[in-house]
Amino acid sequence: LFGEKPTGGKVELLIERVLGGNQVAAHMRVSKKPEVGTTLALQAASGSDDTVRATLLGRWPDAEGGMFRFVLSNDAGDDPYTLMERHGHVPLPPYIEHADSAQDAERYQTVFARHTGAVAAPTAALHFDQALLQSLAQRGIPHVFVTLHVGAGTFQPVKTENLAEHHMHSEWYQVPQATQEAIAACKARGGRIVAVGTTTVRTLESWAASGKTSGDTEIFITPGFRFRLIDLLITNFHLPKSTLMMLVSAFAGYEPIRALYRHAIDRRYRFFSYGDAMLLARRNHT
């Protein structure tokens, strides 16, 4: 959502969570942060005469939090989801420099997305369409689903030399009962679990480690991590210094990943969200 402060200064809000009571948690890009209680005038969709506002309540989740709590409102009393759908823009990753378009709203979405809540698409899944899913099922390779509301922190680079000092962002996940049963049955017959994307890895390994089928996770997967469920991983090529690069290095091994990236660069593969994918086997997998 784009808007202005009462002074006329430009503001950009990236909504990460809807908190209830028309409140949202958002990242704020602005030259000078407004004071608590300030109401921002948000930009309505083209052709709309709606008056949309965001009132700053403070930081989130606490006084030291990296996000901000706002109340979103308009004269009609619409809820935040309605306001975002009507007046918001597709939050493309920062390395995609063009303005969002109707084409991005369609292309930057998986065919099996269902639940509103993520700020980014699980891009490994962009390689799948319904025909491919049907073809896999016909070959005896079933698919099941999980939910993880990807947060903006997935794009943040690791800036500390000591990984123990990096604060991992929190994301909400859920593993449905049908998925739990399918995974248990697959493991029981000696099958392998193929995760489509690092989001799926974070979800399933969080469940395996905690036993909780839903909730917030701050799991930080780095070399030395013991994987409990995932055998194979389909994933795109990631940003350097990202937590996702560390995850794939933990999964497949540091040197194999370096070799894969050298190969990809030499062959001019496409990187990042709209790029190519690779299939990784877990290191020391038997």
C-alpha positions in Angstrom: 0.0 0.0 0.0 1.3 3.5 -0.9 0.4 6.7 0.8 1.4 10.0 2.3 2.0 11.5 5.7 0.2 14.7 6.7 3.3 16.5 5.7 3.2 15.1 2.2 6.1 12.7 2.6 5.7 9.4 0.7 5.1 6.2 2.6 5.1 2.5 1.5 3.5 -0.2 3.8 4.2 -3.9 3.2 1.5 -5.7 5.2 2.8 -8.9 6.7 0.1 -9.9 9.1 -3.6 -9.2 9.8 -3.9 -9.0 13.6 -7.7 -8.6 14.1 -9.8 -5.5 14.9 -8.7 -4.0 11.5 -5.2 -4.0 12.8 -2.2 -5.1 10.7 1.5 -5.5 11.2 3.5 -3.9 8.4 7.0 -2.9 7.3 7.2 0.8 6.7 9.4 2.5 4.1 9.6 6.2 4.8 12.2 9.0 5.0 11.2 9.9 8.5 9.0 7.7 10.6 5.8 9.4 11.7 4.8 9.7 15.4 2.4 7.2 17.0 -1.2 8.4 16.4 -0.4 9.8 12.9 -3.0 8.9 10.2 -1.6 8.3 6.7 -3.7 8.9 3.6 -3.4 5.8 1.5 -3.5 5.7 -2.3 -6.8 4.3 -3.6 -7.0 2.1 -6.7 -7.3 3.9 -10.0 -10.9 5.1 -10.6 -11.9 4.7 -7.0 -13.2 7.5 -4.8 -12.6 5.5 -1.6 -10.8 7.2 1.3 -8.4 4.8 2.8 -6.4 5.5 6.0 -3.7 3.9 8.1 -3.3 5.1 11.7 0.0 4.2 13.4 -0.4 2.6 16.8 3.3 1.7 17.5 5.9 -1.0 16.9 5.1 -4.7 16.6 5.3 -7.2 18.1 6.7 -5.1 21.0 8.4 -1.8 21.6 11.6 -3.0 20.0 9.9 -4.8 17.1 11.0 -4.3 13.5 7.4 -3.9 12.2 4.6 -1.4 12.9 1.0 -1.8 14.0 -1.6 0.1 12.0 -5.3 0.4 11.9 -6.6 0.3 8.3 -9.9 1.9 7.6 -12.2 3.5 5.1 -15.6 5.2 5.3 -17.4 1.9 4.4 -15.8 0.1 7.3 -14.2 -2.6 5.1 -11.8 -5.2 6.6 -8.1 -5.2 5.9 -8.3 -8.1 3.4 -10.9 -6.2 1.4 -8.9 -3.0 1.4 -5.7 -4.8 0.4 -7.4 -6.7 -2.4 -9.0 -3.5 -3.7 -6.2 -0.9 -3.3 -3.0 -2.9 -2.7 -0.2 -3.9 -5.1 1.5 -7.3 -5.5 4.6 -7.2 -3.2 7.2 -8.4 -5.7 10.6 -9.3 -4.4 13.1 -6.3 -4.2 15.2 -7.6 -7.0 12.3 -7.4 -9.5 12.5 -3.7 -10.5 9.5 -3.2 -12.7 6.2 -2.0 -11.2 3.7 -4.6 -10.4 1.0 -5.4 -13.1 -2.1 -7.5 -13.6 0.3 -10.0 -15.2 2.3 -10.3 -12.0 -0.8 -10.9 -10.0 -1.4 -14.0 -12.1 2.2 -15.1 -12.8 3.5 -14.6 -9.2 1.0 -17.1 -7.8 1.0 -20.9 -7.5 -1.8 -22.9 -9.0 -2.6 -24.4 -5.6 -2.5 -21.3 -3.4 -5.5 -21.2 -1.1 -5.0 -19.2 2.1 -4.3 -15.5 2.2 -1.3 -14.5 4.4 2.0 -14.7 2.6 4.0 -11.7 1.3 5.7 -13.7 -1.3 5.0 -16.8 -3.4 6.8 -20.1 -2.7 8.5 -19.7 -6.1 9.7 -23.3 -6.6 6.1 -24.1 -7.0 5.7 -21.7 -9.9 7.2 -24.5 -12.1 4.1 -26.6 -11.5 0.7 -26.5 -13.3 -2.3 -28.7 -13.0 -1.3 -30.8 -16.0 2.1 -31.6 -14.3 0.4 -32.4 -11.0 -2.0 -34.7 -12.8 0.9 -36.4 -14.7 2.8 -37.0 -11.4 -0.3 -38.5 -9.8 -0.8 -40.8 -12.8 2.8 -42.0 -12.3 2.1 -42.9 -8.7 3.6 -39.8 -7.2 0.9 -38.1 -5.1 1.1 -34.6 -3.8 -0.1 -33.1 -0.5 -0.1 -29.6 0.8 1.1 -27.4 3.7 0.6 -23.7 4.5 3.4 -21.3 5.4 2.8 -17.6 5.4 6.1 -16.4 3.9 7.3 -13.2 5.7 9.4 -10.4 4.3 12.3 -11.6 6.3 13.0 -14.2 3.8 14.6 -11.5 1.6 16.8 -10.1 4.4 20.5 -10.9 4.1 22.4 -12.3 7.0 24.6 -9.4 8.2 26.4 -11.0 11.2 29.6 -13.0 10.9 28.4 -15.3 13.7 25.2 -17.1 12.6 24.2 -17.5 16.2 23.7 -13.7 16.3 21.3 -13.6 13.4 17.7 -13.0 14.4 15.5 -15.3 12.3 12.2 -14.0 11.2 9.0 -15.7 12.3 6.5 -17.3 9.9 3.1 -19.0 10.6 2.7 -22.6 9.3 0.1 -25.4 9.3 0.4 -29.1 8.4 -3.1 -30.5 7.7 -4.1 -33.9 9.0 -4.3 -35.4 5.5 -0.7 -34.3 4.9 0.5 -35.8 8.2 -1.1 -39.2 7.3 0.3 -39.2 3.8 3.8 -38.5 5.0 3.6 -41.2 7.6 2.3 -43.7 5.0 5.1 -42.8 2.6 7.8 -43.2 5.2 6.3 -46.6 6.4 6.5 -48.0 2.9 10.1 -46.7 2.4 9.1 -43.9 0.1 10.8 -40.5 -0.2 9.5 -37.1 0.7 10.2 -34.4 -2.0 9.8 -30.8 -0.7 8.8 -28.2 -3.3 10.6 -25.1 -2.0 12.3 -24.0 1.1 9.0 -23.0 2.6 7.9 -26.6 2.6 11.2 -27.6 4.2 10.8 -25.0 7.0 7.2 -26.1 7.6 7.8 -29.9 7.7 11.1 -29.7 9.7 9.4 -27.3 12.2 6.6 -29.8 12.7 9.1 -32.7 13.0 11.2 -30.9 15.5 8.4 -29.5 17.7 5.5 -31.9 17.1 3.3 -28.8 16.6 1.1 -29.1 13.5 0.6 -25.3 13.4 2.0 -22.1 14.9 4.8 -19.7 14.4 8.3 -20.9 13.5 11.7 -19.2 13.7 13.6 -22.3 12.6 17.0 -21.4 11.2 18.5 -24.2 9.1 22.2 -24.0 8.7 25.0 -26.5 8.0 25.0 -29.2 10.7 21.2 -29.2 11.0 19.7 -32.8 11.2 16.8 -33.2 8.8 14.1 -35.5 10.0 11.7 -35.7 7.1 12.9 -34.3 3.8 14.7 -36.5 1.3 14.7 -34.4 -1.8 14.3 -30.7 -2.5 13.1 -28.8 -5.5 14.2 -25.2 -5.2 15.2 -22.1 -7.2 18.6 -20.4 -7.2 18.8 -18.0 -4.2 20.3 -14.7 -3.2 23.8 -14.7 -1.8 24.1 -14.2 2.0 20.5 -15.3 2.4 19.1 -17.7 5.0 17.8 -19.8 2.0 21.4 -20.2 0.7 22.3 -21.6 4.1 19.4 -23.9 4.1 20.3 -25.5 0.8 23.9 -25.8 1.9 22.8 -27.6 5.0 20.7 -29.9 2.9 23.0 -30.8 0.0 26.4 -29.8 1.4 28.4 -26.6 1.0 30.8 -27.7 -1.8 28.1 -29.4 -3.9 26.0 -26.2 -3.8 29.1 -24.1 -4.8 29.6 -26.4 -7.7 25.9 -26.2 -8.7 26.0 -22.4 -8.7 29.2 -22.3 -10.7 27.6 -24.6 -13.3 24.4 -22.4 -13.3 26.4 -19.2 -13.8 28.5 -20.8 -16.6 25.4 -22.0 -18.4 23.5 -18.7 -17.8 20.6 -20.2 -15.8 18.0 -17.8 -14.6 18.1 -17.0 -10.9 15.6 -16.0 -8.2 11.8 -15.9 -8.3 11.1 -16.3 -12.0 14.2 -18.4 -12.6 15.2 -22.0 -13.0 15.0 -24.7 -10.4 17.2 -27.6 -9.3 16.5 -31.0 -7.6 18.7 -31.6 -4.6 19.3 -34.9 -2.7 19.9 -34.7 1.0 23.6 -35.1 1.9 24.5 -38.5 3.1 21.1 -39.8 2.2 20.8 -43.5 1.9 
